[in-house]
Each structure stands twice: as C-alpha cells, then as structure tokens.
Amino acid sequence: MIPAMDLHLLRSSTSFSAIRFFPRYPSPSLLRSRLLIVRSNLPFPNEKAKYHRELEAAVEAVKRACRLCVDVQRSLFSVEGRIIEKKDQTPVTVADFGVQALISLELSKSFPSIPLVAEEDSGFLRSNYLVDPVVSAVSDQISFNKKSLSHDDVLEAIDRGGKNAFAMGTKPATYWVVWVRLGMYFIDMVRSINLMQILDPIDGTRGFVKGSQALYVVGLSLVVEGEIVLGVMGCPNWVVDAQSYRNSSPGLGIIMVAHVGCGTWKKRLKNMLDSSNKISSDWTRCFVDGFCLVSDARFCIPESQTWESLPLSVLYKAKIDDDNVGDKEICLLSAFCGSLCKYLMVASGRASVFILRARSEKLIKVWDHAVGMICVHEAGGKVTDWKGRELDLAADKVKRRIMYPEGGILVTNGKIHNEILEMISSISSAV
C-alpha cells in the first residue's frame, strides 16, 4: 500500500516531474534501485512540511558551509596533490571559525530573533592574528554582497554564539544547535522552543587533512520542544558506490535532508570543488536496508572503540569489509569518520547498524547525534539507548548539550533492533 505522503506526491503533477515509487522495505538486492526521484527545491510540497522555511535555509547554509570546507581543505594540498606540511592548525581554525561565522550570518538573515549558543568566541582569532583568513573564507561563500562584510561583522557573528552570549534556562527551549567538527567536520543545527541557537567548533584534524579519501559531515537539525523536526547533512566526499570508495574521485558528495513525516531524501553535490557549480535538483528518497537477520547485517562502530569492547563480540566475530561472513561472524565496515557519518550510512542503507558504548570519561553531546537521529527515523530506522529508550534531548536541563543514554546508543534499520537489544541485555546480565 502506498503511504499517504507518496500518494500526495504522485498526484502533485504540477509541482513534480520524473517520479518513481518503490516499496519501503525492498529486498537487499534492490538497495541501489529503490528510489523515488523528484525535481523541486525541496523533495516534498511545502504544505506537507511545517518547517519548510527553516529547512530551505538549512540546506542553503549546509551547501555554503560545505563549499567553505572544501576550499579550505584544498589549501592543505600542493598542485601535485601532496599535503603541505604545516606546524600549526591554521586551516582547521579558519574552517572552524569560518563556518561558525557563516552559519551565524546566514541564519540571522532569515531568523534574526533566534540567538546562537556556541562554544567559541572571537578571542582566539584576535590573539592569533587569524581574522583576515577567516573573513576571506566567509566572504567567498556568504550569500549577500561580500564587499559589505567587515572584520567586525564576522567577529560579531562568531561572538553572537560565544560562551557568555546567552544563558540557557531550565525550561525546554527552541534553539539551533550547531556542531562543527573538522576531521570529520560536523555542524548540527537544532531548534527547540525559546528561540536560541547553539554552535560548538571543531575537534580533531585527521579526517580533514586526508583529503578526498576521508568523509566529513556538515549537519543541521531543528528541535522543537524536544522533538527533532528536520535535519540536513552535507558530505562533500561521499561516493555512490561504497566498493569504489578508496579509488573514487573527490567532489561527488551528497546533501541529505529529513523532515518529520516527509521522509529522508538526498541529492548529489556534483563537482563541489568547482565553486560555480550548482546543486542538482534531483532528489532521491532514502531508506534503511532490508536485512532481517543480525548475521546478515553490516555494522559500524566509533573509531575510538573496538568490536571486542562491545557486548555482541561475545556472540559474533567481526570481519572487516567482507560480506562473505561465516557462522557466528558479522561484517564490520571500516571506520567512517565521526558519528554523523555513521548515521548517514544507516539512513542511506549502506550500513545496517551503528552501535556506540557510552563511556564515563567521554560525554555524549546532542549535536553529535540529533541530525542523524531524524535522518535514520524518517528513513525507516530506529535509534534508542541500550535499554530501548528513546534518546532524551532535554535531559540536560541546564545546558541542553549532553545526553545520558543507558549503556550506549543503538542505531539500526529497525528490523533487527529489538533482537540486538535482547542480545545486549542477556549478555550484560550474564557478566
């Protein structure tokens, strides 16, 4: 039976063209062909998306932020493609603060009353004489006349989300959460009910300096009264064929969007290294994979954790990037930088499971997961803690930045979620 939203799409011939519908949960052999293609600014009618204005602004901000990251990343390499040795983290800092300023400026145009809450302020740039390259990076990507963009404009945009710029209350709020991680470059934007925005800058440089062979994500999500209502992820180095990933050319990336009740969709960021190129208007609907057996599933885990540190290692041995698994074995995909990349993997059907163990020495932050959660949910998957409870974005009543999942976080295609939870519970009880 065709879902109501898809019937609406099929009837909306004046808004859409080139539509193909495929079953929501096809067999694994159809993973590459189960597509619903739509030509539009958004992949669904505005009347179906309550937050379509926010989504349109988020998509545009992600696109510009991705271009900024790509341009800065290119500065790390010589004409021959070799990494230029740098003894400091200048490129990382420029991209980090540049994106913070860019996001602040772009959102303030459309949503001027929403304050930005971020981790960094402009003090570091001022003391290290890095204002000029940051202003230059932002000016290249800003949507309005860059000649009108002054040093003070950029510094004020950064400080709009500085540590002391806004004090959060104890009641649920509407706010943007912006997470910039470069090395796996992340920006999560979340909006929930008191109109405020949050941004945290990069940590780590490994993925960013690897060039086209590393995945990094720019992600935005909107949370309203504790509910994630939209999300956008941009991954400039994403390739369509996972098997050809290591030999792929750069700039084949995608943007993935999700809106509550409207599904998860993606489109290509063709030739992103060419600053004159525009994003393709072809949207393709995303679904989680259709595997129903844990032994058939493809797993991914954090780079900082090992398979042996997770409960399921008691039952299954891991074979890296090998689908030819035997009895009591599972396929473990090579590490893709950062948590949001792994959510993107599950939402796109490339991975079946992302499992993360909570550790007392490392806090789990909302912005590392919010945008990924809605993309997986709207693609048909499921996200809970290891006890099967939904993740509570409002659990941190004061700062609204930390989550406290019991045991860890489990992200799956939904079909094998309960079975894995039961395995974790039984193994934990036996220990």
KEZASE-667647 format. One record per residue (C-alpha): residue in three letters; x, y, z. Coordinates in steps of 0.001 Angstrom, whole numbers, padded with zeros to 6 digits, always signed. Layout:
residues N
AlaXYZ/...
This chain:
residues 431
Met+000000+000000+000000/Ile+001420+003407-000955/Pro+001834+005732+002066/Ala-000402+008814+002132/Met+002501+011185+001564/Asp+003637+009282-001515/Leu+000113+009300-002937/His+000118+013043-002457/Leu+003381+013276-004383/Leu+002016+011186-007219/Arg-000984+013486-007527/Ser+001118+016672-007428/Ser+001986+016695-011123/Thr+002214+020471-011227/Ser+004968+020533-008621/Phe+006961+017456-009541/Ser+008241+015521-012509/Ala+010139+012272-013013/Ile+008677+010317-010071/Arg+009386+006635-009429/Phe+007966+004772-006454/Phe+009463+001642-004897/Pro+008366-000370-001825/Arg+009503+000984+001530/Tyr+011351-002199+002501/Pro+012576-003995-000641/Ser+014910-006941-000624/Pro+018660-006242-000141/Ser+019274-006943-003836/Leu+017252-003831-004692/Leu+019105-001478-002341/Arg+020592+000527-005178/Ser+017392+000824-007188/Arg+014646+001560-004665/Leu+014385+005249-005419/Leu+011770+007940-005528/Ile+013068+010810-007672/Val+011594+014307-007535/Arg+012608+017599-009169/Ser+011975+020516-006798/Asn+013726+022935-004425/Leu+012588+020603-001638/Pro+011686+016946-002149/Phe+008120+017422-000934/Pro+005397+020094-001180/Asn+005774+022995+001222/Glu+002299+022361+002626/Lys+003481+018942+003823/Ala+006434+020450+005718/Lys+005590+022773+008600/Tyr+009197+023886+008868/His+009923+024232+005162/Arg+011368+027737+005574/Glu+013804+026523+008188/Leu+014658+023528+006022/Glu+015317+025665+002960/Ala+017583+027940+004997/Ala+019380+024940+006494/Val+020007+023376+003075/Glu+021449+026628+001763/Ala+023632+027059+004851/Val+024933+023493+004586/Lys+025740+023949+000913/Arg+027743+027099+001597/Ala+029446+025578+004636/Cys+030465+022534+002586/Arg+031982+024773-000050/Leu+033904+026690+002595/Cys+035264+023428+003993/Val+036244+022178+000543/Asp+038022+025424-000301/Val+039959+025447+002967/Gln+040771+021759+002611/Arg+042217+022385-000834/Ser+044652+024860+000709/Leu+046272+021925+002526/Phe+047464+020349-000714/Ser+050033+021250-003331/Val+049375+021223-007079/Glu+050747+017660-007160/Gly+048244+016591-004502/Arg+050762+016298-001667/Ile+049899+017574+001814/Ile+051619+020877+002543/Glu+053357+020500+005881/Lys+052016+022927+008444/Lys+053208+023103+012000/Asp+050033+024711+013287/Gln+046319+024107+012862/Thr+045647+027282+010876/Pro+043487+025656+008131/Val+041412+023853+010738/Thr+040955+027050+012725/Val+039978+029036+009626/Ala+037391+026426+008604/Asp+036084+026080+012152/Phe+035547+029755+012880/Gly+034661+030486+009255/Val+031754+028068+009373/Gln+030649+029381+012759/Ala+030561+032912+011359/Leu+028957+031816+008080/Ile+026166+029880+009797/Ser+025540+032741+012209/Leu+025345+035301+009392/Glu+023189+033173+007098/Leu+020673+032238+009795/Ser+020461+035740+011179/Lys+019124+036859+007793/Ser+016115+034559+007913/Phe+015730+034154+011683/Pro+017146+037313+013280/Ser+015318+036821+016585/Ile+016855+033410+017277/Pro+020038+033728+019362/Leu+023018+031489+018711/Val+024623+029475+021507/Ala+028148+028300+020667/Glu+031285+027160+022402/Glu+033867+029545+020957/Asp+034248+033301+020695/Ser+036492+035516+018610/Gly+039154+035963+021289/Phe+041353+033200+019883/Leu+041261+034682+016381/Arg+042126+038147+017641/Ser+045069+036952+019741/Asn+046470+034752+016965/Tyr+046034+037221+014096/Leu+043751+034884+012128/Val+040916+037318+011490/Asp+041915+038074+007885/Pro+041845+034475+006550/Val+038542+033769+008331/Val+036926+036894+006869/Ser+038255+035921+003435/Ala+036842+032374+003716/Val+033441+033643+004821/Ser+033339+036374+002165/Asp+033837+033777-000562/Gln+030706+031892+000489/Ile+028320+034422+002003/Ser+025030+034812+000125/Phe+024931+038617+000268/Asn+027373+041238-001036/Lys+030749+040296+000405/Lys+032019+043857-000070/Ser+029747+044880+002784/Leu+031218+042226+005094/Ser+033693+043781+007532/His+036003+042271+010135/Asp+033623+043448+012826/Asp+030685+041726+011084/Val+032484+038370+011139/Leu+033764+038735+014689/Glu+030330+039787+015947/Ala+028749+036825+014137/Ile+031124+034478+015954/Asp+030576+036194+019289/Arg+026807+036034+018836/Gly+027202+032435+019866/Gly+030073+032893+022300/Lys+030286+031213+025679/Asn+028820+034185+027509/Ala+026432+035385+024808/Phe+023353+033578+026053/Ala+022353+031854+029278/Met+020056+028867+028869/Gly+017103+028476+031155/Thr+015774+025320+032770/Lys+012635+025007+030627/Pro+012530+023321+027184/Ala+013610+025787+024542/Thr+013592+026252+020808/Tyr+017178+026625+019671/Trp+019659+025909+016914/Val+022480+023554+017852/Val+025499+023897+015592/Trp+028304+021354+015858/Val+031380+021978+013754/Arg+033736+019025+013699/Leu+036535+019053+011208/Gly+038428+015929+010803/Met+035024+014708+010435/Tyr+033609+018176+010009/Phe+030240+018459+011696/Ile+027698+021127+012112/Asp+024464+020110+013744/Met+021729+022646+013911/Val+018913+022023+016287/Arg+015914+024218+017080/Ser+013636+023552+020172/Ile+011129+026423+021960/Asn+012706+029564+023364/Leu+014348+030624+020102/Met+018045+030112+020561/Gln+020870+028638+018501/Ile+023841+026560+019621/Leu+027215+026015+017966/Asp+030332+024107+019031/Pro+033569+024221+016997/Ile+035809+021509+015597/Asp+037805+018913+017462/Gly+040337+016836+015562/Thr+042006+017224+012191/Arg+042756+013692+010983/Gly+039935+013265+008518/Phe+040112+016774+007153/Val+043791+016548+006168/Lys+043243+013187+004435/Gly+041611+014988+001540/Ser+039134+013223-000722/Gln+039674+009854+000979/Ala+038039+010931+004246/Leu+034376+011521+004961/Tyr+033341+014544+006965/Val+029846+015881+007535/Val+028183+019256+007918/Gly+024867+018600+009647/Leu+021958+020739+010822/Ser+018812+019770+012679/Leu+015862+021560+014191/Val+014385+020501+017536/Val+011090+021883+018771/Glu+010113+021149+022387/Gly+012376+018136+022482/Glu+011263+016744+019106/Ile+013665+016772+016164/Val+011592+018076+013263/Leu+014141+018442+010476/Gly+017733+017653+009653/Val+020293+018342+006933/Met+023642+016627+006425/Gly+026218+017543+003778/Cys+029068+015148+002994/Pro+031338+016557+000248/Asn+033409+013371-000231/Trp+030556+010869-000284/Val+030546+008442-003229/Val+027636+006433-004556/Asp+029431+003102-004804/Ala+030871+002022-001456/Gln+033053-000599-003168/Ser+034878+002024-005218/Tyr+035290+004407-002283/Arg+039057+004131-001989/Asn+039589+004778-005695/Ser+036947+007445-006091/Ser+037455+010979-007278/Pro+036670+013908-004953/Gly+033641+016140-005079/Leu+030927+013525-005600/Gly+029201+014350-002345/Ile+025588+014462-001246/Ile+023191+016503+000833/Met+020695+014504+002876/Val+017537+016097+004289/Ala+014768+014873+006563/His+011557+016469+007797/Val+009197+014873+010280/Gly+006502+012974+008397/Cys+008084+013618+004991/Gly+010855+011029+004826/Thr+014602+011236+004247/Trp+015966+012363+000893/Lys+019292+013025-000769/Lys+020760+014737-003809/Arg+024226+014981-005302/Leu+026723+017764-004723/Lys+028238+017412-008168/Asn+031754+018746-008688/Met+031829+020619-005391/Leu+035415+021684-005995/Asp+034039+023874-008792/Ser+032667+026868-006911/Ser+030482+027855-009868/Asn+028579+024569-009857/Lys+025010+024406-008588/Ile+023435+021583-006647/Ser+021463+019136-008766/Ser+017679+019437-008427/Asp+017164+015659-008419/Trp+016067+014363-005015/Thr+016145+010635-004264/Arg+014309+009127-001318/Cys+016433+007208+001189/Phe+015535+004034+003051/Val+017357+001885+005563/Asp+018371-001549+004307/Gly+016057-004548+004461/Phe+018180-007084+006334/Cys+016162-009047+008879/Leu+018921-011187+010405/Val+021695-009901+012662/Ser+024160-012230+010954/Asp+023420-010565+007592/Ala+023672-007010+008908/Arg+026546-004630+008189/Phe+027851-002929+011333/Cys+029804+000248+012000/Ile+031266+001460+015289/Pro+033131+004559+016557/Glu+036772+004877+015553/Ser+037638+005213+019234/Gln+036083+001831+020131/Thr+036825-001755+019142/Trp+034447-004582+018322/Glu+035849-006517+021294/Ser+034722-003724+023637/Leu+031062-004210+022636/Pro+028664-006863+024027/Leu+027917-008518+020672/Ser+031555-009570+020342/Val+030683-012406+022742/Leu+028377-013857+020065/Tyr+029969-012734+016787/Lys+033462-012205+015456/Ala+033941-009284+013097/Lys+035229-009490+009535/Ile+036303-006124+008172/Asp+034618-005050+004903/Asp+033820-008653+003995/Asp+030275-009712+003120/Asn+031330-013374+002976/Val+030823-013997+006664/Gly+030520-017421+008197/Asp+028659-018781+011165/Lys+028951-016545+014228/Glu+030528-013759+012180/Ile+029345-010311+011110/Cys+030534-007769+008544/Leu+032150-004744+010202/Leu+032563-001776+007867/Ser+035765+000250+008012/Ala+035609+003295+010248/Phe+033970+006285+008617/Cys+034965+009412+010475/Gly+032561+010627+013110/Ser+029159+009694+014459/Leu+027140+011626+011892/Cys+028813+009764+009035/Lys+027630+006532+010584/Tyr+024060+007796+010916/Leu+024308+008801+007268/Met+025483+005266+006450/Val+022455+003703+008154/Ala+019949+006218+006753/Ser+021221+005638+003206/Gly+021103+001837+003535/Arg+024867+001372+003300/Ala+025100+000099+006884/Ser+022516-001767+008965/Val+023722-000952+012488/Phe+025717+001720+014272/Ile+026464+000833+017878/Leu+028251+003018+020407/Arg+029162+002306+024014/Ala+028758+005190+026474/Arg+031906+005867+028468/Ser+032081+007732+031743/Glu+035159+009680+030644/Lys+033534+010971+027448/Leu+030283+012915+027324/Ile+027794+012179+024547/Lys+026733+015500+023078/Val+023398+016262+021458/Trp+024932+017771+018335/Asp+026832+014565+017585/His+023527+012729+017119/Ala+020476+014991+016631/Val+020558+015412+012855/Gly+021471+011760+012365/Met+018572+010621+014512/Ile+015866+012230+012371/Cys+017521+011100+009131/Val+017507+007496+010347/His+013973+007693+011781/Glu+012494+009169+008601/Ala+014345+006545+006513/Gly+012558+003791+008465/Gly+015196+003057+011101/Lys+015315+003291+014878/Val+017545+004975+017489/Thr+017487+004198+021226/Asp+019805+003645+024142/Trp+020802+000081+025065/Lys+017699-000240+027246/Gly+015421+000539+024310/Arg+014523+004041+025477/Glu+014399+006982+023086/Leu+017228+009474+023481/Asp+016128+012490+025521/Leu+017487+015721+024089/Ala+016122+017680+027051/Ala+017655+015511+029782/Asp+020376+018095+030404/Lys+018012+020622+031949/Val+020545+023425+032290/Lys+022889+023349+029285/Arg+020938+021163+026829/Arg+024153+019833+025373/Ile+024660+016423+026948/Met+022729+013157+026553/Tyr+022799+010335+029068/Pro+021964+007098+027214/Glu+021816+003967+029351/Gly+024720+001755+028273/Gly+025157+003388+024887/Ile+023388+004225+021628/Leu+021947+001736+019147/Val+021074+002827+015607/Thr+019565+000206+013288/Asn+017341-000390+010273/Gly+014541-001116+012776/Lys+014004-004733+011711/Ile+016750-006158+013945/His+016650-003510+016665/Asn+014774-005484+019335/Glu+016801-008614+018692/Ile+020050-006733+019266/Leu+018648-005128+022414/Glu+017770-008575+023737/Met+021283-009819+022972/Ile+022847-006865+024784/Ser+020564-007392+027793/Ser+021241-011119+028054/Ile+024991-010690+027682/Ser+025084-007871+030246/Ser+023040-009960+032703/Ala+025415-012877+032321/Val+028520-010783+033011/
